[in-house]
Amino acid sequence: MANGKIGVTTENIFPVIKKFLYSDHEIFLRELVANAVDATQKMKAVSGMGEFTGELGDLTVKVAVNEADGTLTITDRGIGMTAEEVDKYINQIAFSSAGEFLEKYKDQLNSIIGHFGLGFYSSFMVSKKVEIRTLSWKDGAKGVLWSCDGSPEYSMEEIEKQDRGTEITLYLDDDSKEFASKAKINELLNKYCKFMPVPVAFGKVEEWKDGKYVETEQDKIINDTAPLWAKTPSEITEEEYLNFYHKLYPMQDDPLFYIHLNVDYPFNLTGILYFPKIKERMEITRNKIQLFCNQMFVTDSVENIVPDFLTLLHGVIDSPDIPLNVSRSYLQEDANVKKISTYITKKVADRLEEISRNDKESFEAKWDNLKLFIEYGMLSDEKFFEKARKFALLKTDDGKYFNYEDYRKLIEPEQTDKENKVVYLYTTDPVAQYSYIEDAKNRGYQVLVFDSQLDAHFVNLLESKLENAKFVRVDSDSIDNLIRKEEKEKPQLKANEVKELSYIFESVLPEGANYNVQVENLGVTSAPILITQSEFMRRYREMSALGGGLNFYGEMPESYNVVLNCENPLIKKIVDAKEAQTKSITDEITAKKTALQSSLEELDAKNKDKKYDEIPVADKDEKERLNKEIDALDNQCKDAMTKFAGNNTLVKQITDLALLSNNMLKGKELHSFIKRSLEILK
C-alpha cells in the first residue's frame, strides 16, 4: 500500500477540486462517462493494431446507483491503468493520458473525447470520497485500488481484479444525494450521453408481467451510438431526417428543410441543421442547436461557434476541433472557431440558393417562415447579405413573390421619380393601410409587404444597398408626393389664410402629438384630409423600439403631417364658411398686423448695419412691444378660428374621418364621431 499527496503539474494550478473546477456540478457525470468511453475506444484501437490479441468481449459502459448507500458507480471494460499510470495520470493533475495516447495511435483513433486530464476530478464536486478500481489490459498487470477523500492525500494499493478496465465509485456528499437518484441520473445521461459512440447502460430493460413492469436481465442502453449526423448523407432518407428532428424536438412542427454538414478539411465538422417553422411573428427560440464533441454533448449555447442569426436554427453540430476550456461549457475564441462559423454561413446560404433555384414554388411557399431568419442574417452578416440578395424575395400585397432583380425591372418604368430614384412603396399592415394601398394601385403602382419585427431596420439596409432606391411606407404622404413626377401647382392661398386653416384643424385634432398642417392640391376626387407620418421619423422611431442606439427618436412625441386638399369640395366649403363667418374679424386683425409689421420693418431697416449692443434701448423696447402686439393678434385670430371650428360640424366630421382611417380615433372621440354621424344621417 502507498500513500502520498496529489501533485499539480503544468500551469493548470487554478482551482481543480470541488465546486471551483466546473461551473455546473452535473457536468461530472458527463466527464466520467466520457473517460469510460475514451478508455473503451482506446481498447478498440489497441486491438485494431494487433497489440491485444484476446477477446474484447462486452464493451458496454455501465452506470449504477445505490440510493441506500448514496453511491454512484461508472464501470468500463476499456484499457485500464497500471499502478504507474494511476500515479502519472491521476496523482499528477492536468497530465492528459488522452493526449499522449492520441499521438501514439492517431492513425487508428479519431474519437478520443478527453483533452485535459481534469475530467476525473470533477467527481469531487459531488463526492466526499472517490475510489478507482482498475486493471490494465497489459499482460501481467495487477489490479489497483486508488482512494481519496477530496484532500491532497490519497491511498493506493494492489488488489485482486479479474476483469480489465476501470470502475469508479463516488461516495456522494450530503449536498449531492440527488445524484443517487435513478431519475436524476437517467435525466443527465439522456442530456449528455445519448449519442456517445460506445453503448452506455443504466439499469435493466423492463417488461410488463402480471400487471406490472418488472426488470429483465437485459441491460438498458440509453444511447444511440450511430447518430444520423455521423452517417453519409446519400445513405439517409427524407423520412429519417424528419424522424431525427422529432427525436431531438418531440413537440415541434415539421421543419421547413435541413442542411447536412460534412467536412474534414481544413477542420472536422459534421452535423444537421434544420430550419424551424416560425408560426408567429414574435416566436423566435434560440439555443436549439446542440454542440457535440465526438458525440458527447457539450452545450446548447453556441453563440461563439455560429453567427448570431444562425442560432435561430435547430439541430446538432459535432466537431473535435472546437476548443473548449476546462468546463467544456464555454467556447474559446480561436481561428478554428472563425473558420467553422464562416463555413456554416456559406453552407446555409448555398443551400438556400439551391432550393430557390431548383424548387421555386416550394421556396416561395416557405418564404413567410424563412423571411425573418434571412432578414436577420442579411442585417448582421455582410457576406451573408451578398449571397442572400441572389435568392431573397420581396412579397407584394397581393401575395406575389419576386427576387430583387425581377422586382426592380417590374417597377422601374412607373415608379421612378423626377430625381431618377426608383421608389419602393411598402405597407406594414395591409388592412390598416388599405386605403393608401388602393390609391397607389389605382396609379398602377406595386406595394410590398414588410410586416416582420425587423423590417424597420431591414428597409434601412436595403435603401443603403440598392442603387438609386428609396423605400417609403405607402401611408407616409400623398401618393403624388411619394413618387413625385413633376412639380405640382400650389394652392392659391395667402400666408394668413394658410395660418387660419392651420388654427382651425389643429383645434380639433387629438392632444399629445405634434401636427404640421399643410395645404396642397391633391385632386377633386382625393380625400379632403390626409394624415401621414414622416417616413424618416416613423422609421427611426420603429428602429428605436427594436434597439440599436436610436433611443433619442423613441423619446420624441409622435409627429404627423396633416394635408388639407384644397381641391376637394368639402375643404372649399369650409373655406367659404370661414370667410363668411370670420371675415370682419380677420380683416381687422390683418390690417392691424400689416401696420405693426410695417413698423417692424422700418425699425429693422433703421438698425440693419448696427451690432446688437449699438441699437438704442428705446428701439429694442419698441421692437419687443410690436412683436408682443403681433403675437396677441395671432392669438385673437387663433381664438376666432377655434370658435369657428367648434361651431362647424363639417370640420370635426372630416377630421375624425381622417383620424379613423389612420386608426387614431378611439374612446370618447370615437363615440362622439359615431353619434354625430347618426345625427347627420337623420
C-alpha positions in Angstrom: 0.0 0.0 0.0 1.2 3.5 -0.8 0.2 6.9 0.5 1.0 10.3 -0.9 -0.1 13.8 -1.9 -1.6 14.6 -5.3 0.7 16.8 -7.4 -0.4 19.6 -9.6 1.6 19.9 -12.8 1.9 22.5 -15.6 0.3 25.9 -15.4 -3.2 24.5 -14.6 -2.8 25.2 -10.9 -6.0 27.2 -10.6 -9.0 25.6 -8.9 -9.4 21.9 -9.9 -11.1 20.5 -6.8 -14.7 20.6 -5.7 -17.1 23.3 -6.8 -14.4 25.6 -8.4 -13.5 23.2 -11.2 -16.7 23.4 -13.3 -19.4 26.0 -13.4 -22.1 23.3 -13.4 -21.9 20.4 -11.0 -23.9 18.0 -13.0 -21.1 18.0 -15.6 -19.2 15.5 -13.5 -21.3 12.6 -14.9 -20.6 13.6 -18.5 -16.9 13.7 -17.7 -16.7 10.3 -16.0 -18.8 8.6 -18.7 -16.6 10.3 -21.4 -13.5 9.0 -19.7 -15.0 5.5 -19.7 -15.9 5.8 -23.4 -12.3 7.1 -24.1 -10.9 4.0 -22.4 -13.1 1.7 -24.4 -12.2 3.4 -27.7 -8.5 3.1 -26.7 -9.1 -0.6 -26.2 -10.5 -0.9 -29.6 -7.5 0.9 -31.1 -5.0 -1.4 -29.3 -6.9 -4.4 -30.6 -7.0 -3.0 -34.1 -3.2 -2.5 -34.0 -2.8 -6.2 -33.1 -1.2 -5.3 -29.7 -4.0 -7.1 -27.9 -5.0 -10.5 -29.2 -7.6 -11.5 -26.7 -11.4 -11.2 -26.9 -12.7 -7.7 -26.5 -16.0 -9.0 -25.1 -18.8 -6.8 -24.0 -17.6 -3.1 -24.2 -20.7 -1.5 -22.7 -20.1 1.3 -20.2 -22.3 0.7 -17.2 -23.7 3.3 -14.8 -25.3 2.2 -11.5 -26.6 4.0 -8.4 -27.3 2.8 -4.9 -29.7 5.1 -3.3 -29.4 3.5 0.1 -25.6 3.8 0.3 -25.5 7.1 -1.6 -23.1 5.9 -4.2 -22.7 6.1 -7.9 -20.5 3.8 -10.0 -19.3 4.0 -13.6 -17.7 0.9 -15.0 -15.9 0.2 -18.3 -14.0 -2.7 -19.9 -11.6 -0.4 -21.6 -7.9 -0.1 -21.5 -7.5 0.2 -17.7 -4.4 1.5 -15.8 -1.3 0.1 -14.2 -0.1 1.5 -10.9 2.4 3.6 -12.7 -0.3 5.1 -15.0 -2.6 5.8 -12.0 0.3 7.7 -10.4 1.0 9.6 -13.6 -2.5 10.4 -14.8 -4.4 10.6 -11.5 -1.9 11.8 -9.0 -0.4 14.3 -11.3 -3.3 16.6 -12.2 -3.5 18.1 -15.7 -1.4 15.3 -17.3 -3.6 14.1 -20.2 -3.4 10.4 -21.0 -5.7 11.1 -23.9 -3.2 13.5 -25.4 -0.3 11.0 -25.3 -2.4 8.1 -26.4 -3.9 10.0 -29.3 -0.5 11.0 -30.5 0.7 7.3 -30.5 -2.4 5.9 -32.2 -3.5 8.9 -34.2 -3.9 6.9 -37.4 -6.3 4.4 -35.8 -8.2 6.6 -33.5 -10.1 9.8 -34.1 -12.6 9.8 -31.3 -10.8 10.5 -28.0 -13.0 12.9 -26.2 -10.9 14.0 -23.3 -8.2 16.6 -23.9 -7.2 18.0 -20.5 -6.8 15.2 -17.9 -9.0 17.1 -15.4 -12.3 15.4 -16.1 -11.9 12.8 -13.4 -11.5 15.4 -10.7 -15.0 16.8 -11.4 -16.2 13.9 -9.3 -15.0 15.7 -6.2 -17.6 18.4 -6.8 -20.2 16.0 -5.5 -18.3 13.4 -3.6 -16.8 13.1 -0.1 -14.8 10.1 -1.3 -13.8 8.6 -4.6 -12.4 5.1 -5.3 -10.9 3.8 -8.5 -10.5 0.0 -9.1 -8.6 -0.6 -12.3 -6.8 -3.3 -14.2 -4.7 -2.7 -17.3 -5.1 -4.7 -20.5 -1.3 -5.4 -20.5 -0.1 -8.9 -19.7 0.9 -9.4 -16.1 -0.8 -6.2 -14.8 -2.0 -6.1 -11.3 -5.3 -4.6 -10.1 -5.0 -1.2 -8.3 -7.3 0.4 -5.8 -6.9 4.2 -5.5 -8.9 6.2 -2.9 -9.1 9.8 -2.0 -11.4 11.9 0.3 -11.0 15.1 -1.7 -8.0 16.3 0.2 -4.5 16.2 -1.4 -3.8 12.9 0.4 -4.6 9.6 -1.3 -4.0 5.9 -0.8 -3.1 3.3 -3.5 -2.8 -0.4 -3.1 -2.7 -3.6 -5.1 -5.9 -5.6 -5.3 -7.3 -8.7 -7.0 -9.4 -7.7 -10.1 -10.4 -10.3 -12.7 -11.8 -8.0 -15.4 -9.7 -5.4 -17.3 -11.0 -1.9 -17.2 -11.9 0.7 -14.6 -14.6 1.0 -12.0 -15.1 4.4 -10.4 -17.2 4.7 -7.2 -18.4 8.0 -5.9 -19.5 8.3 -2.3 -21.8 11.3 -2.7 -21.6 14.1 -0.1 -24.7 15.2 1.8 -25.3 18.1 -0.5 -25.3 15.9 -3.6 -27.5 13.0 -2.7 -29.8 13.9 -5.6 -27.2 12.2 -7.8 -28.0 8.9 -6.1 -31.5 9.1 -7.6 -32.2 6.9 -10.6 -34.5 9.6 -12.1 -31.8 12.3 -11.8 -29.0 10.1 -13.3 -31.4 9.0 -16.1 -32.1 12.7 -16.9 -28.4 13.5 -17.0 -27.4 10.5 -19.1 -30.2 11.4 -21.6 -28.9 15.0 -21.7 -25.2 14.4 -22.1 -24.6 10.9 -23.2 -27.5 9.9 -25.5 -25.2 9.9 -28.6 -21.9 8.7 -27.3 -20.1 6.2 -29.6 -19.9 3.3 -27.1 -23.0 1.7 -25.6 -23.9 3.1 -22.2 -26.2 1.1 -19.9 -28.2 2.3 -17.0 -30.5 -0.2 -15.3 -32.3 -3.0 -16.9 -35.0 -3.3 -19.6 -38.4 -3.6 -18.1 -41.3 -5.7 -19.4 -45.0 -5.9 -18.5 -45.7 -9.0 -16.5 -48.5 -10.0 -14.1 -50.0 -6.5 -14.2 -46.8 -4.6 -13.5 -43.4 -3.7 -15.0 -40.5 -6.0 -13.9 -36.8 -5.8 -14.7 -35.3 -8.3 -17.1 -31.6 -9.4 -17.2 -31.1 -7.3 -20.3 -29.1 -4.0 -19.9 -31.0 -0.8 -20.8 -28.9 1.0 -23.4 -29.6 4.8 -23.1 -27.7 6.0 -26.2 -27.6 5.8 -30.0 -24.0 5.0 -30.9 -24.5 5.9 -34.6 -26.5 9.1 -34.7 -27.8 10.4 -38.0 -25.3 13.2 -38.5 -22.4 10.7 -38.4 -23.8 8.8 -41.4 -23.2 9.6 -45.1 -25.9 11.9 -46.4 -26.5 9.8 -49.5 -27.5 6.9 -47.3 -30.1 8.8 -45.4 -33.8 9.1 -46.4 -36.0 12.2 -46.1 -38.1 10.2 -43.5 -35.0 9.5 -41.4 -34.1 13.2 -41.4 -37.6 14.1 -40.3 -37.7 11.4 -37.6 -34.4 12.5 -36.2 -35.7 16.1 -35.9 -38.7 14.9 -33.9 -36.4 12.8 -31.7 -34.5 16.0 -30.9 -37.6 18.2 -30.6 -40.6 16.0 -29.9 -43.2 18.8 -29.7 -42.2 20.8 -32.7 -43.9 21.0 -36.1 -42.1 19.6 -39.1 -39.1 21.7 -40.1 -39.1 23.6 -43.4 -35.9 21.8 -44.6 -32.5 20.8 -43.4 -28.8 21.1 -44.2 -26.4 18.2 -43.6 -22.9 19.4 -42.7 -19.9 17.2 -43.5 -16.4 18.5 -43.9 -13.0 17.0 -43.0 -10.7 19.8 -44.2 -9.4 22.2 -43.0 -11.3 21.2 -39.9 -13.5 18.3 -38.9 -17.2 19.1 -38.7 -20.4 17.1 -39.0 -24.0 18.0 -38.1 -27.5 18.6 -39.3 -29.2 22.0 -39.1 -33.0 22.4 -39.5 -35.0 25.5 -40.4 -37.9 25.6 -37.9 -41.3 26.9 -38.8 -41.9 30.2 -37.2 -45.6 30.4 -36.7 -45.9 33.8 -35.0 -44.1 37.0 -35.7 -42.5 37.1 -32.2 -42.0 33.3 -31.9 -38.2 33.2 -32.0 -36.5 30.5 -30.0 -32.7 30.5 -29.6 -30.3 27.9 -28.2 -31.8 25.0 -30.1 -28.6 23.9 -31.7 -26.8 21.2 -29.7 -23.0 21.2 -29.8 -21.2 17.8 -29.5 -17.6 16.8 -29.3 -17.2 13.3 -30.8 -20.8 12.6 -30.0 -20.6 13.9 -26.4 -23.0 16.7 -25.6 -21.2 19.9 -24.7 -23.6 22.8 -24.7 -26.7 24.3 -26.4 -25.2 27.8 -26.1 -23.5 28.1 -29.4 -23.2 31.9 -29.9 -19.5 31.7 -30.3 -19.5 28.9 -32.8 -22.2 30.0 -35.2 -23.1 33.5 -36.3 -25.8 35.1 -34.1 -28.6 34.8 -36.8 -27.9 31.1 -37.2 -28.8 30.5 -33.5 -32.4 30.6 -34.7 -31.9 27.2 -36.4 -32.3 23.8 -34.7 -30.2 20.8 -34.9 -26.7 19.4 -34.0 -23.1 20.3 -34.7 -20.3 17.9 -33.9 -16.6 18.8 -34.1 -13.5 17.7 -32.3 -11.8 20.9 -33.5 -13.8 23.3 -31.4 -11.6 24.4 -28.4 -13.2 24.0 -25.0 -12.0 25.2 -21.7 -11.8 23.0 -18.6 -15.5 23.2 -18.0 -16.3 22.3 -21.7 -19.3 24.5 -21.3 -18.0 27.7 -22.8 -16.3 28.2 -26.1 -13.0 30.0 -26.6 -12.1 32.3 -29.4 -9.6 31.0 -31.9 -9.0 30.7 -35.6 -10.8 27.3 -35.9 -14.0 28.8 -34.5 -14.0 31.6 -37.0 -13.3 29.2 -39.9 -16.2 26.9 -38.8 -18.5 29.9 -38.4 -17.7 31.1 -41.9 -18.2 27.6 -43.3 -21.6 27.1 -41.8 -22.8 30.5 -43.0 -21.6 29.7 -46.5 -23.2 26.2 -46.4 -26.6 27.7 -45.3 -26.5 30.4 -48.0 -25.6 27.8 -50.7 -28.4 25.5 -49.6 -31.0 28.4 -49.6 -29.8 29.4 -53.1 -30.1 25.8 -54.3 -33.7 25.5 -53.1 -34.7 28.8 -54.5 -33.2 27.9 -57.9 -34.4 24.2 -58.1 -37.7 24.4 -56.3 -39.0 27.9 -56.8 -42.6 27.1 -55.8 -41.6 25.4 -52.6 -39.3 28.2 -51.7 -42.0 30.8 -52.2 -44.4 28.8 -50.2 -41.9 28.7 -47.3 -40.8 32.3 -47.6 -43.0 33.8 -44.9 -41.5 31.4 -42.4 -37.9 32.0 -43.7 -38.1 35.7 -44.1 -37.4 36.7 -40.5 -34.4 34.4 -40.4 -32.9 35.6 -43.7 -33.5 39.3 -42.9 -31.7 38.8 -39.6 -28.8 37.2 -41.4 -28.6 39.9 -44.0 -28.7 42.6 -41.3 -26.0 41.0 -39.2 -23.6 39.5 -41.7 -22.2 41.4 -44.7 -21.1 38.2 -46.5 -24.4 36.6 -46.0 -26.2 39.7 -47.4 -24.2 39.5 -50.6 -25.1 35.8 -51.0 -28.7 36.3 -49.9 -29.5 39.1 -52.3 -29.5 36.4 -55.1 -32.3 34.4 -53.5 -34.1 36.7 -51.1 -37.7 37.5 -52.1 -39.9 40.6 -51.9 -43.6 39.9 -51.4 -46.3 42.2 -52.8 -49.7 42.9 -51.1 -51.4 40.6 -53.5 -49.2 37.7 -52.5 -46.8 37.6 -55.4 -43.1 37.0 -54.8 -40.1 38.5 -56.7 -36.4 38.4 -56.4 -34.7 41.7 -56.1 -33.7 42.0 -59.8 -37.0 41.0 -61.2 -39.0 43.3 -59.0 -36.7 46.3 -59.9 -37.4 45.6 -63.6 -41.2 45.5 -62.8 -41.5 48.8 -61.0 -38.7 50.9 -62.6 -40.8 52.2 -65.6 -43.6 53.6 -63.4 -42.1 54.1 -60.0 -39.1 56.3 -60.9 -39.4 59.8 -59.6 -38.2 63.1 -61.0 -34.8 62.6 -59.2 -34.3 59.3 -61.0 -34.8 57.2 -57.8 -36.8 54.0 -58.0 -39.4 54.3 -55.3 -40.3 51.1 -53.4 -43.7 51.5 -51.8 -44.4 49.2 -48.9 -47.0 48.5 -46.2 -46.6 47.2 -42.7 -50.3 46.4 -42.3 -52.3 45.8 -45.5 -55.6 46.0 -43.6 -54.9 49.2 -41.6 -53.3 50.9 -44.6 -55.8 49.6 -47.2 -57.0 53.0 -48.5 -53.4 54.2 -49.1 -52.6 50.9 -50.9 -55.7 51.3 -53.1 -54.6 54.9 -54.0 -51.2 53.6 -55.1 -52.6 50.7 -57.1 -55.0 53.0 -58.8 -52.0 54.8 -60.2 -50.6 51.4 -61.4 -48.0 51.2 -58.6 -46.9 48.0 -56.8 -46.9 47.8 -53.0 -44.6 45.5 -51.0 -45.4 43.9 -47.6 -42.8 44.5 -44.8 -44.6 43.2 -41.7 -41.9 41.5 -39.6 -40.4 43.0 -36.4 -37.0 43.5 -38.2 -38.4 45.3 -41.2 -37.8 48.9 -39.9 -34.0 48.1 -39.8 -34.2 45.9 -43.0 -35.8 48.7 -45.1 -33.0 51.0 -44.0 -30.4 48.4 -45.1 -32.0 47.8 -48.5 -32.1 51.6 -49.1 -28.4 51.8 -48.5 -27.5 48.7 -50.6 -29.7 49.1 -53.6 -28.6 51.7 -56.1 -30.8 54.8 -56.7 -33.5 53.3 -54.5 -35.9 54.9 -52.0 -38.2 53.0 -49.7 -41.3 54.8 -48.4 -44.3 53.5 -46.5 -47.4 53.9 -48.5 -49.2 56.0 -45.9 -46.3 58.4 -45.2 -47.5 61.0 -47.7 -49.9 61.6 -50.5 -49.2 59.2 -53.4 -48.2 62.0 -55.7 -45.6 63.2 -53.2 -44.3 59.7 -52.6 -43.4 59.3 -56.3 -43.1 62.9 -57.4 -43.0 63.1 -61.2 -43.2 66.8 -61.6 -43.7 70.0 -59.6 -47.4 70.4 -58.7 -49.3 73.7 -58.8 -49.7 75.1 -55.3 -53.0 76.3 -53.8 -53.7 80.0 -54.4 -53.9 80.9 -50.7 -52.2 83.8 -48.9 -50.0 83.1 -45.9 -52.6 84.4 -43.4 -55.2 82.1 -45.0 -53.0 79.1 -44.6 -52.4 80.0 -40.9 -56.1 80.4 -40.3 -56.7 76.9 -41.7 -54.0 75.5 -39.5 -55.6 77.1 -36.4 -59.0 75.6 -37.4 -57.8 72.0 -37.8 -55.2 72.0 -35.0 -58.0 72.9 -32.6 -60.0 69.7 -33.4 -57.0 67.2 -33.5 -56.2 65.0 -30.5 -53.7 66.3 -27.9 -50.4 64.8 -27.2 -48.8 64.9 -30.6 -47.2 67.4 -32.9 -49.2 68.4 -36.1 -47.8 70.1 -39.2 -50.8 71.4 -41.2 -50.1 71.8 -44.9 -52.3 72.8 -47.9 -51.9 71.1 -51.2 -53.8 70.3 -54.4 -54.4 66.6 -54.4 -57.2 66.4 -56.9 -61.0 66.8 -56.7 -61.6 63.0 -56.0 -58.9 62.6 -53.3 -59.8 62.7 -49.6 -60.3 66.2 -48.0 -57.7 65.5 -45.3 -54.7 63.1 -45.4 -52.9 62.4 -42.2 -49.4 60.9 -42.6 -46.2 60.4 -40.7 -42.8 61.4 -42.0 -41.1 58.3 -43.4 -37.8 59.3 -41.7 -39.2 59.9 -38.3 -41.6 56.9 -38.2 -38.9 54.5 -39.4 -36.4 55.7 -36.9 -38.9 55.5 -34.1 -39.6 51.9 -35.0 -35.9 51.1 -35.2 -35.5 52.7 -31.7 -38.3 50.4 -30.4 -36.2 47.4 -31.5 -33.0 48.8 -30.1 -29.8 49.9 -31.9 -28.8 53.1 -30.2 -31.6 55.3 -31.5 -33.4 55.9 -28.2 -33.5 59.7 -28.9 -36.1 59.1 -31.6 -38.2 56.9 -29.3 -38.4 59.6 -26.7 -39.7 62.2 -29.1 -43.5 62.8 -29.3 -45.5 61.4 -32.3 -45.4 63.8 -35.2 -47.9 63.9 -38.1 -48.4 65.8 -41.3 -52.0 66.9 -41.8 -52.5 67.7 -45.5 -55.6 69.7 -46.5 -56.7 69.0 -50.0 -57.7 72.4 -51.3 -59.2 70.9 -54.5 -61.7 68.8 -52.5 -65.2 70.3 -52.4 -65.5 69.8 -48.6 -62.4 71.9 -47.9 -63.6 74.6 -50.3 -66.9 74.6 -48.4 -65.1 75.1 -45.1 -63.0 77.9 -46.6 -66.2 79.6 -47.8 -67.9 79.2 -44.5 -64.8 80.6 -42.7 -64.8 83.6 -45.0 -68.5 84.3 -44.4 -68.4 84.0 -40.6 -65.0 85.5 -39.7 -64.1 87.9 -42.5 -64.8 91.0 -40.5 -62.6 89.8 -37.6 -59.8 88.5 -39.7 -59.8 91.6 -42.0 -59.4 93.8 -38.9 -56.7 91.6 -37.4 -54.9 91.5 -40.8 -55.0 95.3 -41.1 -53.5 95.8 -37.7 -50.8 93.2 -38.2 -49.9 94.8 -41.5 -49.4 98.1 -39.8 -47.3 96.6 -37.0 -45.2 94.6 -39.4 -44.6 97.7 -41.5 -43.4 99.5 -38.3 -41.1 96.5 -37.5 -39.6 96.6 -41.0 -38.9 100.3 -40.7 -37.2 99.7 -37.3 -35.1 96.8 -38.7 -34.1 98.9 -41.7 -33.0 101.8 -39.4 -30.7 99.5 -37.4 -29.7 97.0 -40.0 -26.0 98.0 -40.0 -25.7 98.1 -36.2 -24.5 95.5 -33.9 -26.9 94.5 -31.2 -25.1 96.4 -28.5 -25.2 99.6 -30.7 -29.0 99.5 -31.1 -30.7 102.2 -28.9 -32.6 100.7 -25.9 -35.7 102.6 -27.0 -35.6 100.8 -30.4 -35.2 97.4 -28.6 -38.1 98.1 -26.4 -40.2 99.3 -29.3 -39.4 96.1 -31.2 -40.4 93.9 -28.3 -43.7 95.8 -27.9 -44.5 95.4 -31.6 -43.8 91.7 -31.5 -46.0 91.2 -28.4 -48.8 93.0 -30.2 -48.4 90.8 -33.3 -48.5 87.7 -31.0 -51.6 89.0 -29.3 -53.3 89.5 -32.7 -52.2 85.9 -33.7 -53.9 84.6 -30.5 -57.0 86.6 -31.4 -57.0 85.0 -34.8 -56.5 81.6 -33.3 -59.3 82.1 -30.8 -61.6 83.1 -33.6 -60.7 80.1 -35.8 -61.1 77.8 -32.8 -64.6 79.2 -32.1 -65.4 78.7 -35.8 -64.2 75.1 -35.8 -66.2 74.4 -32.6 -69.4 75.5 -34.3 -68.8 73.8 -37.7 -69.8 70.2 -37.7 -68.1 69.6 -41.1 -64.7 70.5 -39.7 -64.9 68.0 -36.9 -66.5 65.3 -39.1 -63.9 65.2 -41.9 -61.1 65.5 -39.4 -62.5 62.5 -37.5 -62.8 60.6 -40.8 -59.1 61.2 -41.5 -58.2 60.1 -37.9 -60.4 57.0 -38.3 -58.7 55.9 -41.5 -55.4 56.0 -39.6 -56.7 54.1 -36.5 -56.2 57.2 -34.5 -59.8 57.7 -33.3 -60.5 55.9 -30.1 -62.6 56.0 -26.9 -64.7 59.1 -26.2 -63.8 60.7 -29.5 -64.8 57.6 -31.5 -68.1 57.5 -29.6 -68.8 61.2 -30.4 -68.0 60.6 -34.0 -70.5 57.8 -34.3 -73.2 59.8 -32.5 -72.5 62.8 -34.7 -72.6 60.7 -37.9 -76.0 59.2 -36.9 -77.4 62.7 -36.4 -76.1 63.9 -39.8 -77.8 60.9 -41.4 -81.2 61.8 -40.0 
